[in-house]
Amino acid sequence: MTDRIARRGWPALAAVAALAAVTVIVFAVPGRSPSGAFPVLHPAAAPASWPHLRLPNGTAVLSYPPSLRRIAGDTDAVSAAQLDRGGGFQLYLNATPRQGAERLQDWAAFRLRLLRTDDAVSAHEISAAQGVTFRGGTGSCLIDGYVTRIGGHHYDEIACLVQGQTSASVIIAAAPAAQWAQARPQLLQAVAAYLVR
């Protein structure tokens, strides 16, 4: 996986999967919040059974459910995913150090612009929030839906830029839109368990 793929998280990984002929069938777009409000995160350590992945620079720890497995990626990022029987991604978590231009003040607009420019034919905000409390820091978060350029697959994701005491990083938690309603609670739990330094 290239630095570009890890930096962009799930959308780039989805494009690679599509190139590898991984097919994800999408039937609907469930799980939308009628209010459009970003859900309240309750920062808490992950359950004891969840494995942990520390960013190589030591600035953050990503915890993930045991149903996911660590997947290979860039040397500066960590990722875990749950695959279906055909090898398609059903759940995806990624943590990456901030790459440069990301800012808390305009994170949602930055993320949507990045998706539309590089990996998605369309991307839209479902909900967003600033001043989100994390374990060890504060972040700006976005829940968005997008359709990939390659394969036309529809995904929903939680994408947060989190500022710790010493550095900032990005956590991405994603699933195919058809599985979003089912995946959302577990993905939110993983985001709430994200620890930054």
C-alpha positions in Angstrom: 0.0 0.0 0.0 1.4 3.4 -0.8 1.7 6.5 1.5 -1.1 8.1 -0.6 -3.5 5.2 0.1 -2.9 5.2 3.8 -3.3 8.9 4.0 -6.6 8.9 2.3 -7.8 5.9 4.2 -10.8 3.8 3.2 -11.6 5.5 -0.2 -8.2 4.7 -1.6 -8.3 1.2 -0.1 -11.7 0.7 -1.7 -10.3 1.7 -5.1 -7.5 -0.8 -4.7 -10.0 -3.5 -3.8 -12.1 -2.6 -6.8 -9.1 -2.9 -9.0 -8.4 -6.3 -7.6 -11.9 -7.3 -8.6 -13.4 -7.3 -5.1 -17.1 -6.7 -5.5 -19.2 -5.2 -2.8 -23.0 -5.3 -3.5 -24.9 -2.3 -2.2 -28.7 -2.4 -2.0 -29.7 0.6 0.2 -28.4 3.5 2.2 -29.7 2.8 5.8 -28.6 4.3 9.0 -29.1 8.0 8.4 -29.8 10.1 11.4 -33.0 12.1 10.9 -31.7 15.0 12.9 -28.4 15.3 11.1 -26.6 15.8 14.4 -23.2 14.2 15.0 -23.6 11.5 17.7 -22.2 12.2 21.1 -18.9 10.2 21.6 -18.3 8.9 25.1 -14.5 8.5 25.3 -13.7 5.3 27.0 -11.1 2.5 26.8 -12.0 -0.3 24.5 -13.2 -3.6 25.9 -10.3 -5.8 27.2 -10.8 -8.3 24.4 -10.0 -5.7 21.7 -6.5 -5.7 20.2 -4.6 -2.4 19.9 -2.4 -0.9 17.2 0.0 1.9 18.1 1.0 4.4 15.4 4.7 3.9 14.7 5.5 7.4 15.9 3.9 6.5 19.2 1.3 9.4 19.2 -1.9 7.4 19.0 -3.4 4.0 19.7 -6.2 2.5 17.6 -8.3 -0.2 19.2 -10.4 -2.6 17.1 -13.0 -5.3 17.6 -11.7 -8.9 17.6 -13.7 -9.6 14.4 -11.3 -7.3 12.5 -7.8 -8.3 11.6 -4.7 -6.1 11.2 -4.0 -5.4 7.5 -0.7 -4.3 5.9 -0.3 -0.7 5.1 2.2 2.2 5.1 5.0 2.3 7.6 3.5 5.4 9.3 -0.1 4.2 9.6 -2.1 1.3 11.1 -5.2 -0.4 9.7 -7.6 -3.2 10.6 -10.5 -4.6 8.6 -13.2 -7.3 8.5 -13.6 -9.0 5.2 -16.5 -11.0 3.8 -16.1 -14.5 2.4 -15.3 -13.0 -1.1 -12.5 -10.8 0.4 -14.6 -7.6 0.3 -14.2 -5.1 3.0 -17.1 -5.0 5.5 -15.5 -2.8 8.3 -12.4 -0.7 8.0 -10.4 1.2 10.6 -7.3 3.3 9.9 -5.2 5.8 11.9 -2.6 8.0 10.2 -0.5 10.9 11.4 -1.6 14.3 10.1 -0.1 14.8 6.7 0.1 18.6 6.5 -2.9 20.6 5.4 -5.6 19.2 7.7 -7.0 21.7 10.3 -9.6 21.3 13.0 -11.4 24.4 12.0 -12.3 23.2 8.5 -11.9 19.5 8.7 -15.2 18.5 7.3 -14.8 20.7 4.2 -11.2 19.4 3.8 -12.2 15.8 4.0 -15.1 16.1 1.5 -12.8 18.1 -0.9 -10.2 15.3 -0.7 -12.7 12.6 -1.4 -14.2 14.5 -4.4 -10.8 15.4 -5.8 -9.2 12.0 -5.6 -11.3 8.9 -4.9 -15.1 9.7 -5.1 -17.5 10.8 -7.9 -19.7 12.2 -5.1 -19.4 12.9 -1.4 -21.8 14.5 1.0 -21.8 15.4 4.6 -24.3 13.5 6.8 -23.2 15.2 10.1 -20.2 17.0 11.5 -19.0 18.4 14.8 -16.0 20.4 16.2 -14.7 20.2 19.8 -15.3 16.5 20.1 -13.7 15.1 23.2 -11.3 12.2 22.7 -9.1 10.2 25.1 -6.1 12.6 25.4 -7.3 15.3 22.9 -9.9 17.1 21.0 -11.1 16.6 17.4 -13.3 17.6 14.6 -15.4 14.8 13.1 -17.4 14.1 10.0 -19.8 11.4 9.0 -20.1 11.3 5.2 -21.3 9.2 2.4 -19.5 8.8 -0.9 -19.5 6.8 -4.1 -16.1 5.6 -5.4 -14.8 6.5 -8.9 -13.8 2.9 -9.4 -16.7 0.5 -9.2 -19.3 3.0 -8.1 -19.4 1.6 -4.6 -21.2 3.5 -1.9 -19.6 3.8 1.6 -20.2 5.7 4.7 -17.4 6.8 7.1 -16.6 8.5 10.3 -13.5 10.6 9.7 -11.9 12.6 12.6 -8.9 14.8 12.9 -7.7 14.6 16.5 -5.3 16.9 18.2 -3.4 15.4 21.1 -0.8 17.2 23.3 2.1 16.6 21.0 0.6 15.9 17.5 -2.5 15.3 15.4 -3.7 12.3 13.6 -6.7 11.1 11.6 -8.9 8.1 12.4 -11.2 6.7 9.7 -14.0 4.2 10.5 -15.9 3.0 7.4 -18.3 0.4 6.1 -20.4 -0.2 2.9 -23.5 2.0 3.1 -25.7 -1.1 3.0 -24.2 -2.3 6.2 -23.9 1.1 7.9 -26.8 0.8 10.3 -25.4 -2.5 11.6 -21.7 -1.3 11.7 -22.2 2.2 13.1 -22.4 1.4 16.8 -19.2 -0.7 16.7 -17.4 1.9 14.6 -18.4 4.7 16.9 -17.1 2.6 19.8 -13.8 2.2 18.1 -13.6 6.0 17.4 -14.5 6.8 21.0 -11.7 4.5 22.2 -9.1 6.2 20.1 -6.2 7.4 22.3 -4.0 10.3 21.4 -0.9 11.7 23.1 
